[in-house]
Structures are given as structure tokens and as C-alpha cells.
């Protein structure tokens, strides 16, 4: 699998192996996807992103184990705010606080697709294994209504309400 894609309600998403596309790749090639959006870091390397004193002085806050930056800038995107491993982000056009969100990158093999292929061409049906978790994920996304989401666990998943962003990514990696 290079890149899979899909649509769910207002969201378009892509998925790839986590070593094929990384958060740093998307930020480097498409910083405009992030600038001026509020960032909520749900997971940083499987846990909470704890802002340093310097980061707090720049505007970072933390509530309910979720770190927030009010309006991303290019400077902030170039800081160590991601690990490229077990990170989970939500981006909002307007400031929003989240009471909680499950950390889906910590679910082994979390994926938007129903089957997984291996090098020997065998397949494993993931539908029954992951349908409940995937349904919980979409319920949370629909409740929170972010403009974009990124999960970088066993898979890299980028979702957005802007179809042009998906097309740009596909054009770059497709």
C-alpha cells in the first residue's frame, strides 16, 4: 500500500505506512495546511505533550492532558512539537477546548481501511477487529469537528474538510 484514501461525512482522508509519509513531511511540504489553525496535541509519542516554560511563554496552554497552541505560525511548526511516532493532532479554525479524546495511535494497527496486505500477498480482515475502534474514532471526530486531524502511529492518517489538501498530498506522493 502506498496511499489509500476515503471519505466519511465532510472529511476526506489519506492513509499510508508511517514510514512512507510522516508529520514532518507534511509540515515541510505544506506548511500552509497548518498556519493560523489552533493545534490540539492529543498525543505526543504516545503520551501528553507537556509545554516547557519557554513554550508556555510563547502561548502554549494545557488542559485535560491536551496541549494547545492558539494560532500556529511557521516558527512554531519548526519547533519540536511532534515526534513522527505515535502523535495525534487536531486542528481547528477557531479556538476550542476538548474535554477528552481517546489516543487512537496507541491502538496497534489502527487504520481507516478494512484489510491489511502482507508481502506474501496474504490478507487479514481488519473489519471485525477494528470496526468498533474506528466507529468510536469517527464519533469523536464528528463531535469535536476539527478542520483536520493527523494520526501518526502504525499508520499515517491525514484527514481534512478541504479536498484540495488531499489532492496536493496525492500529487506529491501518489
Secondary structure, 3 states (H helix, E strand, C coil): CCCEEEEECCEEEEEEECCCCCHHHHHHHCHHHCCCCEEEEEEECCECCCCCHHHHHHCCEEECCEEEECCCCHHHHCCCCCCCCCEEEEEECCCCCCCCCCCHHHCCCCCCCCEEECCCCCEEECHHHHHHHHHHHHHHHHHHCCCEEEEECCEEEEEECCHHHHHHHHHHHC
